[in-house]
Amino acid sequence: MTNIRNRLADTAVDIAVRGEHMLAGFGRYTRRSGGVTWVYLDSGGERTPLVLIHGFGGDKSNWTRMCRHLRGYFRIIVPDLPGFGESEAPGTLRYRVQDHVERLRGFLADLGVADPHLGGNSMGGYIAGLYAATYPAEVASLWLIDSAGVFSAEPSDLLQTIESGGRNPLLPENPEQFRAVLQYAMSRPPYFPGFVLDAMARRALAMSALRQRQFKDVLEESPHLEDLLGGLPTPTHILWGEEDRLIHVDCVRVLGELLPNSTSTVLKGIGHIPMLEAPAESARDYLAFREHLARGGEALPQGA
């Protein structure tokens, strides 16, 4: 009976997720690239795409509520990175940020996408930043949302916990710890019914061993953005939640000093995932940045 209830709950969650994709104007597609089958969302259209990259433990659906407010402005492409969401996770893959960059570059080339605008949250911001640093001529602009990869800022609660030898709160071991992750990551989490949280927990816990390996690759085997972004001229907008416990808001200062054509916005009362906690506000903030670029500006002044 429990298995039947779980299957019914999983089906209901899948239907709800697909409905959110449709409300945001997305179609769902698959593409074989780099020996891996990717699953991705694409709104279609002819404009230069905005490619959005999810964070560690996240997936493409993290973006859909915010993308409702961007519908019609851009072509938006949102992949599940290999090893996350619905995309494949071959056992031979490495998950260093530089590995994600090269796979993403190949995937976009296979889609025929050139010089995209890149946006990323958390690990996704890390990937976007390293992508721009490695291939600066191939990125139209950057949108860094509570981005990982900066290690010289004030230490966050998460970093202090890990460095002191405590249990990593991003790697839950049971359903209760999974629910705690959502409260830890977000100051204003969206409402999820209990059966949805249960389904999310089952899926997350089934990937525990893989997530541990992925986290090690990102934290211990990836370069620091401070060493690579200094003076990068790519127009950049930095968005952060003031109450982020995973990655300290002081990173806004560090990134702003590194990136000469950047602006920043700090959202009060928001944690690590602004596009879920404040989807409309995050979208409006980004549209203001893109409107300025369209008028010929490289970036707004810091703090604008």
Helices and strands as residue ranges (DSSP letters): H 2-23, E 27-33, E 36-42, E 50-53, G 60-63, H 64-67, E 76-79, H 97-111, E 117-121, H 123-134, G 136-138, E 141-145, H 157-163, H 175-185, H 194-206, H 208-221, G 225-227, E 236-241, H 251-258, E 262-267, H 274-277, H 279-294
